[in-house]
Amino acid sequence: MVKCNFCGNDIAKGTGKIYGKKDGTAYHFCSNKCEKNQIKLKRSNRKTKWTKVHHDLKKQGKK
């Protein structure tokens, strides 16, 4: 299973999107919402409250 590069959720086989950059790196996204937040809006997943990464950092007591 592949994890979403933005929210950290598992992506089921046959679903999701792959965004390839010119330098050869590939980003995996579970939804259009995650893709737009990272690519177009350039948001950080650590500051976006609905992502798994934010919840994990909050549990550890870090911001």
PDBQT receptor file of N, H, CA, C and O in Angstrom, charges set to zero:
ATOM      1  N   MET A   1       0.829  -1.178   0.000  1.00  0.00    +0.000 N 
ATOM      2  CA  MET A   1       0.000   0.000   0.000  1.00  0.00    +0.000 C 
ATOM      3  C   MET A   1       0.878   1.248   0.000  1.00  0.00    +0.000 C 
ATOM      4  O   MET A   1       1.940   1.290   0.621  1.00  0.00    +0.000 OA
ATOM      5  N   VAL A   2       0.406   2.245  -0.705  1.00  0.00    +0.000 N 
ATOM      6  H   VAL A   2      -0.457   2.211  -1.210  1.00  0.00    +0.000 HD
ATOM      7  CA  VAL A   2       1.095   3.519  -0.806  1.00  0.00    +0.000 C 
ATOM      8  C   VAL A   2       0.386   4.515   0.106  1.00  0.00    +0.000 C 
ATOM      9  O   VAL A   2      -0.836   4.472   0.252  1.00  0.00    +0.000 OA
ATOM     10  N   LYS A   3       1.152   5.407   0.716  1.00  0.00    +0.000 N 
ATOM     11  H   LYS A   3       2.145   5.442   0.597  1.00  0.00    +0.000 HD
ATOM     12  CA  LYS A   3       0.571   6.445   1.569  1.00  0.00    +0.000 C 
ATOM     13  C   LYS A   3       0.507   7.764   0.804  1.00  0.00    +0.000 C 
ATOM     14  O   LYS A   3       1.360   8.056  -0.035  1.00  0.00    +0.000 OA
ATOM     15  N   CYS A   4      -0.514   8.545   1.109  1.00  0.00    +0.000 N 
ATOM     16  H   CYS A   4      -1.207   8.308   1.790  1.00  0.00    +0.000 HD
ATOM     17  CA  CYS A   4      -0.681   9.859   0.507  1.00  0.00    +0.000 C 
ATOM     18  C   CYS A   4       0.425  10.784   1.018  1.00  0.00    +0.000 C 
ATOM     19  O   CYS A   4       0.706  10.816   2.217  1.00  0.00    +0.000 OA
ATOM     20  N   ASN A   5       1.041  11.523   0.124  1.00  0.00    +0.000 N 
ATOM     21  H   ASN A   5       0.813  11.497  -0.850  1.00  0.00    +0.000 HD
ATOM     22  CA  ASN A   5       2.128  12.420   0.508  1.00  0.00    +0.000 C 
ATOM     23  C   ASN A   5       1.651  13.603   1.332  1.00  0.00    +0.000 C 
ATOM     24  O   ASN A   5       2.460  14.213   2.032  1.00  0.00    +0.000 OA
ATOM     25  N   PHE A   6       0.387  13.948   1.280  1.00  0.00    +0.000 N 
ATOM     26  H   PHE A   6      -0.269  13.452   0.712  1.00  0.00    +0.000 HD
ATOM     27  CA  PHE A   6      -0.105  15.094   2.033  1.00  0.00    +0.000 C 
ATOM     28  C   PHE A   6      -0.749  14.685   3.356  1.00  0.00    +0.000 C 
ATOM     29  O   PHE A   6      -0.311  15.135   4.415  1.00  0.00    +0.000 OA
ATOM     30  N   CYS A   7      -1.769  13.848   3.314  1.00  0.00    +0.000 N 
ATOM     31  H   CYS A   7      -2.124  13.483   2.454  1.00  0.00    +0.000 HD
ATOM     32  CA  CYS A   7      -2.511  13.559   4.544  1.00  0.00    +0.000 C 
ATOM     33  C   CYS A   7      -1.996  12.327   5.290  1.00  0.00    +0.000 C 
ATOM     34  O   CYS A   7      -2.242  12.203   6.490  1.00  0.00    +0.000 OA
ATOM     35  N   GLY A   8      -1.297  11.422   4.624  1.00  0.00    +0.000 N 
ATOM     36  H   GLY A   8      -1.097  11.523   3.650  1.00  0.00    +0.000 HD
ATOM     37  CA  GLY A   8      -0.739  10.254   5.288  1.00  0.00    +0.000 C 
ATOM     38  C   GLY A   8      -1.645   9.042   5.309  1.00  0.00    +0.000 C 
ATOM     39  O   GLY A   8      -1.271   8.022   5.888  1.00  0.00    +0.000 OA
ATOM     40  N   ASN A   9      -2.823   9.107   4.701  1.00  0.00    +0.000 N 
ATOM     41  H   ASN A   9      -3.127   9.936   4.231  1.00  0.00    +0.000 HD
ATOM     42  CA  ASN A   9      -3.729   7.966   4.658  1.00  0.00    +0.000 C 
ATOM     43  C   ASN A   9      -3.263   6.950   3.626  1.00  0.00    +0.000 C 
ATOM     44  O   ASN A   9      -2.568   7.295   2.670  1.00  0.00    +0.000 OA
ATOM     45  N   ASP A  10      -3.652   5.689   3.828  1.00  0.00    +0.000 N 
ATOM     46  H   ASP A  10      -4.216   5.409   4.605  1.00  0.00    +0.000 HD
ATOM     47  CA  ASP A  10      -3.331   4.639   2.869  1.00  0.00    +0.000 C 
ATOM     48  C   ASP A  10      -4.171   4.810   1.615  1.00  0.00    +0.000 C 
ATOM     49  O   ASP A  10      -5.339   5.194   1.683  1.00  0.00    +0.000 OA
ATOM     50  N   ILE A  11      -3.563   4.519   0.465  1.00  0.00    +0.000 N 
ATOM     51  H   ILE A  11      -2.615   4.207   0.410  1.00  0.00    +0.000 HD
ATOM     52  CA  ILE A  11      -4.267   4.606  -0.809  1.00  0.00    +0.000 C 
ATOM     53  C   ILE A  11      -4.488   3.193  -1.317  1.00  0.00    +0.000 C 
ATOM     54  O   ILE A  11      -3.536   2.430  -1.481  1.00  0.00    +0.000 OA
ATOM     55  N   ALA A  12      -5.741   2.843  -1.565  1.00  0.00    +0.000 N 
ATOM     56  H   ALA A  12      -6.514   3.463  -1.432  1.00  0.00    +0.000 HD
ATOM     57  CA  ALA A  12      -6.059   1.513  -2.068  1.00  0.00    +0.000 C 
ATOM     58  C   ALA A  12      -5.548   1.353  -3.503  1.00  0.00    +0.000 C 
ATOM     59  O   ALA A  12      -5.458   2.323  -4.255  1.00  0.00    +0.000 OA
ATOM     60  N   LYS A  13      -5.219   0.126  -3.862  1.00  0.00    +0.000 N 
ATOM     61  H   LYS A  13      -5.292  -0.662  -3.251  1.00  0.00    +0.000 HD
ATOM     62  CA  LYS A  13      -4.687  -0.156  -5.186  1.00  0.00    +0.000 C 
ATOM     63  C   LYS A  13      -5.729   0.180  -6.250  1.00  0.00    +0.000 C 
ATOM     64  O   LYS A  13      -6.887  -0.222  -6.142  1.00  0.00    +0.000 OA
ATOM     65  N   GLY A  14      -5.313   0.916  -7.273  1.00  0.00    +0.000 N 
ATOM     66  H   GLY A  14      -4.372   1.243  -7.361  1.00  0.00    +0.000 HD
ATOM     67  CA  GLY A  14      -6.216   1.291  -8.356  1.00  0.00    +0.000 C 
ATOM     68  C   GLY A  14      -6.917   2.613  -8.143  1.00  0.00    +0.000 C 
ATOM     69  O   GLY A  14      -7.717   3.027  -8.982  1.00  0.00    +0.000 OA
ATOM     70  N   THR A  15      -6.633   3.293  -7.028  1.00  0.00    +0.000 N 
ATOM     71  H   THR A  15      -5.983   2.957  -6.346  1.00  0.00    +0.000 HD
ATOM     72  CA  THR A  15      -7.257   4.586  -6.767  1.00  0.00    +0.000 C 
ATOM     73  C   THR A  15      -6.173   5.633  -6.551  1.00  0.00    +0.000 C 
ATOM     74  O   THR A  15      -4.990   5.300  -6.482  1.00  0.00    +0.000 OA
ATOM     75  N   GLY A  16      -6.566   6.872  -6.446  1.00  0.00    +0.000 N 
ATOM     76  H   GLY A  16      -7.527   7.142  -6.502  1.00  0.00    +0.000 HD
ATOM     77  CA  GLY A  16      -5.629   7.954  -6.180  1.00  0.00    +0.000 C 
ATOM     78  C   GLY A  16      -5.011   8.525  -7.443  1.00  0.00    +0.000 C 
ATOM     79  O   GLY A  16      -5.365   8.143  -8.559  1.00  0.00    +0.000 OA
ATOM     80  N   LYS A  17      -4.082   9.443  -7.245  1.00  0.00    +0.000 N 
ATOM     81  H   LYS A  17      -3.794   9.753  -6.339  1.00  0.00    +0.000 HD
ATOM     82  CA  LYS A  17      -3.402  10.115  -8.347  1.00  0.00    +0.000 C 
ATOM     83  C   LYS A  17      -1.907  10.120  -8.094  1.00  0.00    +0.000 C 
ATOM     84  O   LYS A  17      -1.461  10.100  -6.946  1.00  0.00    +0.000 OA
ATOM     85  N   ILE A  18      -1.135  10.147  -9.173  1.00  0.00    +0.000 N 
ATOM     86  H   ILE A  18      -1.497  10.164 -10.105  1.00  0.00    +0.000 HD
ATOM     87  CA  ILE A  18       0.304  10.296  -9.079  1.00  0.00    +0.000 C 
ATOM     88  C   ILE A  18       0.673  11.569  -9.820  1.00  0.00    +0.000 C 
ATOM     89  O   ILE A  18       0.292  11.756 -10.975  1.00  0.00    +0.000 OA
ATOM     90  N   TYR A  19       1.416  12.445  -9.150  1.00  0.00    +0.000 N 
ATOM     91  H   TYR A  19       1.726  12.293  -8.212  1.00  0.00    +0.000 HD
ATOM     92  CA  TYR A  19       1.875  13.694  -9.746  1.00  0.00    +0.000 C 
ATOM     93  C   TYR A  19       3.380  13.583  -9.926  1.00  0.00    +0.000 C 
ATOM     94  O   TYR A  19       4.114  13.428  -8.950  1.00  0.00    +0.000 OA
ATOM     95  N   GLY A  20       3.846  13.662 -11.170  1.00  0.00    +0.000 N 
ATOM     96  H   GLY A  20       3.250  13.787 -11.963  1.00  0.00    +0.000 HD
ATOM     97  CA  GLY A  20       5.268  13.565 -11.454  1.00  0.00    +0.000 C 
ATOM     98  C   GLY A  20       5.861  14.921 -11.763  1.00  0.00    +0.000 C 
ATOM     99  O   GLY A  20       5.309  15.679 -12.560  1.00  0.00    +0.000 OA
ATOM    100  N   LYS A  21       6.986  15.231 -11.134  1.00  0.00    +0.000 N 
ATOM    101  H   LYS A  21       7.434  14.615 -10.486  1.00  0.00    +0.000 HD
ATOM    102  CA  LYS A  21       7.671  16.490 -11.384  1.00  0.00    +0.000 C 
ATOM    103  C   LYS A  21       8.743  16.291 -12.450  1.00  0.00    +0.000 C 
ATOM    104  O   LYS A  21       9.082  15.161 -12.802  1.00  0.00    +0.000 OA
ATOM    105  N   LYS A  22       9.267  17.396 -12.955  1.00  0.00    +0.000 N 
ATOM    106  H   LYS A  22       8.991  18.314 -12.669  1.00  0.00    +0.000 HD
ATOM    107  CA  LYS A  22      10.274  17.331 -14.004  1.00  0.00    +0.000 C 
ATOM    108  C   LYS A  22      11.582  16.707 -13.533  1.00  0.00    +0.000 C 
ATOM    109  O   LYS A  22      12.325  16.131 -14.327  1.00  0.00    +0.000 OA
ATOM    110  N   ASP A  23      11.857  16.827 -12.237  1.00  0.00    +0.000 N 
ATOM    111  H   ASP A  23      11.253  17.296 -11.593  1.00  0.00    +0.000 HD
ATOM    112  CA  ASP A  23      13.102  16.267 -11.713  1.00  0.00    +0.000 C 
ATOM    113  C   ASP A  23      13.017  14.770 -11.423  1.00  0.00    +0.000 C 
ATOM    114  O   ASP A  23      13.999  14.174 -10.982  1.00  0.00    +0.000 OA
ATOM    115  N   GLY A  24      11.856  14.155 -11.666  1.00  0.00    +0.000 N 
ATOM    116  H   GLY A  24      11.059  14.640 -12.025  1.00  0.00    +0.000 HD
ATOM    117  CA  GLY A  24      11.704  12.715 -11.527  1.00  0.00    +0.000 C 
ATOM    118  C   GLY A  24      11.036  12.256 -10.249  1.00  0.00    +0.000 C 
ATOM    119  O   GLY A  24      10.772  11.063 -10.094  1.00  0.00    +0.000 OA
ATOM    120  N   THR A  25      10.753  13.166  -9.324  1.00  0.00    +0.000 N 
ATOM    121  H   THR A  25      10.967  14.135  -9.449  1.00  0.00    +0.000 HD
ATOM    122  CA  THR A  25      10.078  12.763  -8.092  1.00  0.00    +0.000 C 
ATOM    123  C   THR A  25       8.585  12.587  -8.360  1.00  0.00    +0.000 C 
ATOM    124  O   THR A  25       7.992  13.305  -9.166  1.00  0.00    +0.000 OA
ATOM    125  N   ALA A  26       7.997  11.623  -7.671  1.00  0.00    +0.000 N 
ATOM    126  H   ALA A  26       8.478  11.040  -7.016  1.00  0.00    +0.000 HD
ATOM    127  CA  ALA A  26       6.574  11.339  -7.836  1.00  0.00    +0.000 C 
ATOM    128  C   ALA A  26       5.861  11.519  -6.498  1.00  0.00    +0.000 C 
ATOM    129  O   ALA A  26       6.328  11.035  -5.466  1.00  0.00    +0.000 OA
ATOM    130  N   TYR A  27       4.738  12.213  -6.523  1.00  0.00    +0.000 N 
ATOM    131  H   TYR A  27       4.360  12.607  -7.361  1.00  0.00    +0.000 HD
ATOM    132  CA  TYR A  27       3.907  12.410  -5.351  1.00  0.00    +0.000 C 
ATOM    133  C   TYR A  27       2.631  11.609  -5.529  1.00  0.00    +0.000 C 
ATOM    134  O   TYR A  27       2.017  11.641  -6.595  1.00  0.00    +0.000 OA
ATOM    135  N   HIS A  28       2.229  10.887  -4.482  1.00  0.00    +0.000 N 
ATOM    136  H   HIS A  28       2.728  10.861  -3.616  1.00  0.00    +0.000 HD
ATOM    137  CA  HIS A  28       1.004  10.097  -4.503  1.00  0.00    +0.000 C 
ATOM    138  C   HIS A  28      -0.046  10.814  -3.666  1.00  0.00    +0.000 C 
ATOM    139  O   HIS A  28       0.220  11.221  -2.535  1.00  0.00    +0.000 OA
ATOM    140  N   PHE A  29      -1.236  10.966  -4.229  1.00  0.00    +0.000 N 
ATOM    141  H   PHE A  29      -1.452  10.635  -5.147  1.00  0.00    +0.000 HD
ATOM    142  CA  PHE A  29      -2.323  11.647  -3.543  1.00  0.00    +0.000 C 
ATOM    143  C   PHE A  29      -3.554  10.753  -3.524  1.00  0.00    +0.000 C 
ATOM    144  O   PHE A  29      -3.845  10.060  -4.499  1.00  0.00    +0.000 OA
ATOM    145  N   CYS A  30      -4.281  10.775  -2.396  1.00  0.00    +0.000 N 
ATOM    146  H   CYS A  30      -4.045  11.339  -1.604  1.00  0.00    +0.000 HD
ATOM    147  CA  CYS A  30      -5.482   9.959  -2.269  1.00  0.00    +0.000 C 
ATOM    148  C   CYS A  30      -6.702  10.652  -2.866  1.00  0.00    +0.000 C 
ATOM    149  O   CYS A  30      -7.659   9.988  -3.267  1.00  0.00    +0.000 OA
ATOM    150  N   SER A  31      -6.674  11.984  -2.927  1.00  0.00    +0.000 N 
ATOM    151  H   SER A  31      -5.897  12.523  -2.601  1.00  0.00    +0.000 HD
ATOM    152  CA  SER A  31      -7.827  12.720  -3.426  1.00  0.00    +0.000 C 
ATOM    153  C   SER A  31      -7.385  14.014  -4.094  1.00  0.00    +0.000 C 
ATOM    154  O   SER A  31      -6.231  14.431  -3.992  1.00  0.00    +0.000 OA
ATOM    155  N   ASN A  32      -8.330  14.632  -4.775  1.00  0.00    +0.000 N 
ATOM    156  H   ASN A  32      -9.268  14.293  -4.858  1.00  0.00    +0.000 HD
ATOM    157  CA  ASN A  32      -8.087  15.917  -5.410  1.00  0.00    +0.000 C 
ATOM    158  C   ASN A  32      -7.847  16.995  -4.357  1.00  0.00    +0.000 C 
ATOM    159  O   ASN A  32      -7.103  17.946  -4.594  1.00  0.00    +0.000 OA
ATOM    160  N   LYS A  33      -8.475  16.846  -3.202  1.00  0.00    +0.000 N 
ATOM    161  H   LYS A  33      -9.080  16.073  -3.010  1.00  0.00    +0.000 HD
ATOM    162  CA  LYS A  33      -8.322  17.791  -2.088  1.00  0.00    +0.000 C 
ATOM    163  C   LYS A  33      -6.863  17.844  -1.627  1.00  0.00    +0.000 C 
ATOM    164  O   LYS A  33      -6.319  18.929  -1.421  1.00  0.00    +0.000 OA
ATOM    165  N   CYS A  34      -6.238  16.698  -1.466  1.00  0.00    +0.000 N 
ATOM    166  H   CYS A  34      -6.679  15.817  -1.634  1.00  0.00    +0.000 HD
ATOM    167  CA  CYS A  34      -4.837  16.641  -1.029  1.00  0.00    +0.000 C 
ATOM    168  C   CYS A  34      -3.905  17.207  -2.098  1.00  0.00    +0.000 C 
ATOM    169  O   CYS A  34      -2.950  17.915  -1.781  1.00  0.00    +0.000 OA
ATOM    170  N   GLU A  35      -4.180  16.897  -3.348  1.00  0.00    +0.000 N 
ATOM    171  H   GLU A  35      -4.956  16.322  -3.606  1.00  0.00    +0.000 HD
ATOM    172  CA  GLU A  35      -3.347  17.387  -4.445  1.00  0.00    +0.000 C 
ATOM    173  C   GLU A  35      -3.378  18.914  -4.520  1.00  0.00    +0.000 C 
ATOM    174  O   GLU A  35      -2.330  19.548  -4.638  1.00  0.00    +0.000 OA
ATOM    175  N   LYS A  36      -4.561  19.502  -4.453  1.00  0.00    +0.000 N 
ATOM    176  H   LYS A  36      -5.412  18.986  -4.357  1.00  0.00    +0.000 HD
ATOM    177  CA  LYS A  36      -4.687  20.950  -4.541  1.00  0.00    +0.000 C 
ATOM    178  C   LYS A  36      -4.047  21.655  -3.357  1.00  0.00    +0.000 C 
ATOM    179  O   LYS A  36      -3.441  22.714  -3.520  1.00  0.00    +0.000 OA
ATOM    180  N   ASN A  37      -4.176  21.073  -2.159  1.00  0.00    +0.000 N 
ATOM    181  H   ASN A  37      -4.668  20.213  -2.027  1.00  0.00    +0.000 HD
ATOM    182  CA  ASN A  37      -3.588  21.697  -0.976  1.00  0.00    +0.000 C 
ATOM    183  C   ASN A  37      -2.073  21.739  -1.053  1.00  0.00    +0.000 C 
ATOM    184  O   ASN A  37      -1.464  22.720  -0.625  1.00  0.00    +0.000 OA
ATOM    185  N   GLN A  38      -1.451  20.694  -1.588  1.00  0.00    +0.000 N 
ATOM    186  H   GLN A  38      -1.946  19.897  -1.935  1.00  0.00    +0.000 HD
ATOM    187  CA  GLN A  38       0.011  20.678  -1.637  1.00  0.00    +0.000 C 
ATOM    188  C   GLN A  38       0.570  21.369  -2.873  1.00  0.00    +0.000 C 
ATOM    189  O   GLN A  38       1.509  22.157  -2.758  1.00  0.00    +0.000 OA
ATOM    190  N   ILE A  39       0.021  21.097  -4.049  1.00  0.00    +0.000 N 
ATOM    191  H   ILE A  39      -0.742  20.457  -4.142  1.00  0.00    +0.000 HD
ATOM    192  CA  ILE A  39       0.596  21.610  -5.286  1.00  0.00    +0.000 C 
ATOM    193  C   ILE A  39       0.165  23.051  -5.559  1.00  0.00    +0.000 C 
ATOM    194  O   ILE A  39       1.011  23.929  -5.727  1.00  0.00    +0.000 OA
ATOM    195  N   LYS A  40      -1.133  23.297  -5.603  1.00  0.00    +0.000 N 
ATOM    196  H   LYS A  40      -1.821  22.583  -5.466  1.00  0.00    +0.000 HD
ATOM    197  CA  LYS A  40      -1.629  24.610  -5.997  1.00  0.00    +0.000 C 
ATOM    198  C   LYS A  40      -1.570  25.629  -4.862  1.00  0.00    +0.000 C 
ATOM    199  O   LYS A  40      -1.098  26.749  -5.057  1.00  0.00    +0.000 OA
ATOM    200  N   LEU A  41      -2.045  25.244  -3.679  1.00  0.00    +0.000 N 
ATOM    201  H   LEU A  41      -2.428  24.334  -3.521  1.00  0.00    +0.000 HD
ATOM    202  CA  LEU A  41      -2.125  26.173  -2.559  1.00  0.00    +0.000 C 
ATOM    203  C   LEU A  41      -0.853  26.207  -1.711  1.00  0.00    +0.000 C 
ATOM    204  O   LEU A  41      -0.689  27.095  -0.875  1.00  0.00    +0.000 OA
ATOM    205  N   LYS A  42       0.045  25.245  -1.921  1.00  0.00    +0.000 N 
ATOM    206  H   LYS A  42      -0.088  24.523  -2.600  1.00  0.00    +0.000 HD
ATOM    207  CA  LYS A  42       1.351  25.155  -1.238  1.00  0.00    +0.000 C 
ATOM    208  C   LYS A  42       1.209  25.203   0.278  1.00  0.00    +0.000 C 
ATOM    209  O   LYS A  42       1.921  25.945   0.956  1.00  0.00    +0.000 OA
ATOM    210  N   ARG A  43       0.279  24.400   0.806  1.00  0.00    +0.000 N 
ATOM    211  H   ARG A  43      -0.299  23.797   0.255  1.00  0.00    +0.000 HD
ATOM    212  CA  ARG A  43       0.063  24.337   2.244  1.00  0.00    +0.000 C 
ATOM    213  C   ARG A  43       0.944  23.254   2.864  1.00  0.00    +0.000 C 
ATOM    214  O   ARG A  43       1.333  22.294   2.200  1.00  0.00    +0.000 OA
ATOM    215  N   SER A  44       1.244  23.425   4.125  1.00  0.00    +0.000 N 
ATOM    216  H   SER A  44       0.928  24.205   4.665  1.00  0.00    +0.000 HD
ATOM    217  CA  SER A  44       2.039  22.455   4.864  1.00  0.00    +0.000 C 
ATOM    218  C   SER A  44       1.103  21.447   5.520  1.00  0.00    +0.000 C 
ATOM    219  O   SER A  44       0.086  21.827   6.101  1.00  0.00    +0.000 OA
ATOM    220  N   ASN A  45       1.442  20.167   5.429  1.00  0.00    +0.000 N 
ATOM    221  H   ASN A  45       2.268  19.858   4.957  1.00  0.00    +0.000 HD
ATOM    222  CA  ASN A  45       0.579  19.153   6.033  1.00  0.00    +0.000 C 
ATOM    223  C   ASN A  45       0.677  19.169   7.555  1.00  0.00    +0.000 C 
ATOM    224  O   ASN A  45      -0.209  18.645   8.230  1.00  0.00    +0.000 OA
ATOM    225  N   ARG A  46       1.722  19.751   8.102  1.00  0.00    +0.000 N 
ATOM    226  H   ARG A  46       2.442  20.177   7.554  1.00  0.00    +0.000 HD
ATOM    227  CA  ARG A  46       1.859  19.840   9.551  1.00  0.00    +0.000 C 
ATOM    228  C   ARG A  46       0.930  20.890  10.138  1.00  0.00    +0.000 C 
ATOM    229  O   ARG A  46       0.559  20.792  11.308  1.00  0.00    +0.000 OA
ATOM    230  N   LYS A  47       0.545  21.891   9.356  1.00  0.00    +0.000 N 
ATOM    231  H   LYS A  47       0.847  21.970   8.405  1.00  0.00    +0.000 HD
ATOM    232  CA  LYS A  47      -0.318  22.964   9.837  1.00  0.00    +0.000 C 
ATOM    233  C   LYS A  47      -1.785  22.772   9.465  1.00  0.00    +0.000 C 
ATOM    234  O   LYS A  47      -2.650  23.461  10.005  1.00  0.00    +0.000 OA
ATOM    235  N   THR A  48      -2.078  21.851   8.555  1.00  0.00    +0.000 N 
ATOM    236  H   THR A  48      -1.375  21.291   8.116  1.00  0.00    +0.000 HD
ATOM    237  CA  THR A  48      -3.452  21.585   8.138  1.00  0.00    +0.000 C 
ATOM    238  C   THR A  48      -4.078  20.619   9.130  1.00  0.00    +0.000 C 
ATOM    239  O   THR A  48      -3.598  19.496   9.287  1.00  0.00    +0.000 OA
ATOM    240  N   LYS A  49      -5.148  21.041   9.802  1.00  0.00    +0.000 N 
ATOM    241  H   LYS A  49      -5.539  21.953   9.674  1.00  0.00    +0.000 HD
ATOM    242  CA  LYS A  49      -5.664  20.326  10.968  1.00  0.00    +0.000 C 
ATOM    243  C   LYS A  49      -6.303  18.976  10.672  1.00  0.00    +0.000 C 
ATOM    244  O   LYS A  49      -6.421  18.168  11.593  1.00  0.00    +0.000 OA
ATOM    245  N   TRP A  50      -6.719  18.685   9.454  1.00  0.00    +0.000 N 
ATOM    246  H   TRP A  50      -6.623  19.341   8.706  1.00  0.00    +0.000 HD
ATOM    247  CA  TRP A  50      -7.404  17.425   9.189  1.00  0.00    +0.000 C 
ATOM    248  C   TRP A  50      -6.457  16.311   8.745  1.00  0.00    +0.000 C 
ATOM    249  O   TRP A  50      -6.918  15.204   8.468  1.00  0.00    +0.000 OA
ATOM    250  N   THR A  51      -5.156  16.566   8.668  1.00  0.00    +0.000 N 
ATOM    251  H   THR A  51      -4.782  17.466   8.892  1.00  0.00    +0.000 HD
ATOM    252  CA  THR A  51      -4.216  15.549   8.210  1.00  0.00    +0.000 C 
ATOM    253  C   THR A  51      -3.745  14.676   9.373  1.00  0.00    +0.000 C 
ATOM    254  O   THR A  51      -3.787  15.081  10.535  1.00  0.00    +0.000 OA
ATOM    255  N   LYS A  52      -3.300  13.476   9.032  1.00  0.00    +0.000 N 
ATOM    256  H   LYS A  52      -3.266  13.147   8.089  1.00  0.00    +0.000 HD
ATOM    257  CA  LYS A  52      -2.811  12.532  10.028  1.00  0.00    +0.000 C 
ATOM    258  C   LYS A  52      -1.503  13.029  10.647  1.00  0.00    +0.000 C 
ATOM    259  O   LYS A  52      -1.247  12.801  11.829  1.00  0.00    +0.000 OA
ATOM    260  N   VAL A  53      -0.687  13.698   9.859  1.00  0.00    +0.000 N 
ATOM    261  H   VAL A  53      -0.895  13.884   8.899  1.00  0.00    +0.000 HD
ATOM    262  CA  VAL A  53       0.585  14.222  10.338  1.00  0.00    +0.000 C 
ATOM    263  C   VAL A  53       0.361  15.243  11.448  1.00  0.00    +0.000 C 
ATOM    264  O   VAL A  53       1.079  15.243  12.448  1.00  0.00    +0.000 OA
ATOM    265  N   HIS A  54      -0.626  16.106  11.277  1.00  0.00    +0.000 N 
ATOM    266  H   HIS A  54      -1.209  16.106  10.465  1.00  0.00    +0.000 HD
ATOM    267  CA  HIS A  54      -0.941  17.119  12.286  1.00  0.00    +0.000 C 
ATOM    268  C   HIS A  54      -1.390  16.458  13.582  1.00  0.00    +0.000 C 
ATOM    269  O   HIS A  54      -0.988  16.879  14.667  1.00  0.00    +0.000 OA
ATOM    270  N   HIS A  55      -2.227  15.417  13.475  1.00  0.00    +0.000 N 
ATOM    271  H   HIS A  55      -2.553  15.075  12.594  1.00  0.00    +0.000 HD
ATOM    272  CA  HIS A  55      -2.719  14.736  14.668  1.00  0.00    +0.000 C 
ATOM    273  C   HIS A  55      -1.586  14.024  15.398  1.00  0.00    +0.000 C 
ATOM    274  O   HIS A  55      -1.562  14.006  16.629  1.00  0.00    +0.000 OA
ATOM    275  N   ASP A  56      -0.642  13.433  14.655  1.00  0.00    +0.000 N 
ATOM    276  H   ASP A  56      -0.661  13.447  13.655  1.00  0.00    +0.000 HD
ATOM    277  CA  ASP A  56       0.494  12.758  15.280  1.00  0.00    +0.000 C 
ATOM    278  C   ASP A  56       1.399  13.746  16.011  1.00  0.00    +0.000 C 
ATOM    279  O   ASP A  56       1.871  13.455  17.111  1.00  0.00    +0.000 OA
ATOM    280  N   LEU A  57       1.647  14.912  15.412  1.00  0.00    +0.000 N 
ATOM    281  H   LEU A  57       1.264  15.149  14.519  1.00  0.00    +0.000 HD
ATOM    282  CA  LEU A  57       2.471  15.931  16.066  1.00  0.00    +0.000 C 
ATOM    283  C   LEU A  57       1.784  16.490  17.299  1.00  0.00    +0.000 C 
ATOM    284  O   LEU A  57       2.439  16.804  18.293  1.00  0.00    +0.000 OA
ATOM    285  N   LYS A  58       0.466  16.614  17.235  1.00  0.00    +0.000 N 
ATOM    286  H   LYS A  58      -0.066  16.359  16.428  1.00  0.00    +0.000 HD
ATOM    287  CA  LYS A  58      -0.297  17.131  18.367  1.00  0.00    +0.000 C 
ATOM    288  C   LYS A  58      -0.240  16.158  19.557  1.00  0.00    +0.000 C 
ATOM    289  O   LYS A  58      -0.182  16.583  20.710  1.00  0.00    +0.000 OA
ATOM    290  N   LYS A  59      -0.257  14.848  19.263  1.00  0.00    +0.000 N 
ATOM    291  H   LYS A  59      -0.304  14.502  18.326  1.00  0.00    +0.000 HD
ATOM    292  CA  LYS A  59      -0.150  13.843  20.319  1.00  0.00    +0.000 C 
ATOM    293  C   LYS A  59       1.201  13.908  21.012  1.00  0.00    +0.000 C 
ATOM    294  O   LYS A  59       1.296  13.698  22.221  1.00  0.00    +0.000 OA
ATOM    295  N   GLN A  60       2.249  14.199  20.244  1.00  0.00    +0.000 N 
ATOM    296  H   GLN A  60       2.172  14.370  19.261  1.00  0.00    +0.000 HD
ATOM    297  CA  GLN A  60       3.590  14.279  20.807  1.00  0.00    +0.000 C 
ATOM    298  C   GLN A  60       3.810  15.579  21.566  1.00  0.00    +0.000 C 
ATOM    299  O   GLN A  60       4.769  15.691  22.329  1.00  0.00    +0.000 OA
ATOM    300  N   GLY A  61       2.949  16.549  21.371  1.00  0.00    +0.000 N 
ATOM    301  H   GLY A  61       2.170  16.457  20.750  1.00  0.00    +0.000 HD
ATOM    302  CA  GLY A  61       3.070  17.819  22.064  1.00  0.00    +0.000 C 
ATOM    303  C   GLY A  61       3.913  18.832  21.346  1.00  0.00    +0.000 C 
ATOM    304  O   GLY A  61       4.346  19.815  21.947  1.00  0.00    +0.000 OA
ATOM    305  N   LYS A  62       4.162  18.612  20.049  1.00  0.00    +0.000 N 
ATOM    306  H   LYS A  62       3.811  17.814  19.561  1.00  0.00    +0.000 HD
ATOM    307  CA  LYS A  62       4.961  19.546  19.263  1.00  0.00    +0.000 C 
ATOM    308  C   LYS A  62       4.040  20.338  18.355  1.00  0.00    +0.000 C 
ATOM    309  O   LYS A  62       2.936  19.892  18.044  1.00  0.00    +0.000 OA
ATOM    310  N   LYS A  63       4.483  21.499  17.931  1.00  0.00    +0.000 N 
ATOM    311  H   LYS A  63       5.380  21.861  18.183  1.00  0.00    +0.000 HD
ATOM    312  CA  LYS A  63       3.724  22.304  16.973  1.00  0.00    +0.000 C 
ATOM    313  C   LYS A  63       4.525  22.561  15.749  1.00  0.00    +0.000 C 
ATOM    314  O   LYS A  63       4.050  23.225  14.828  1.00  0.00    +0.000 OA
TER     315      LYS A  63
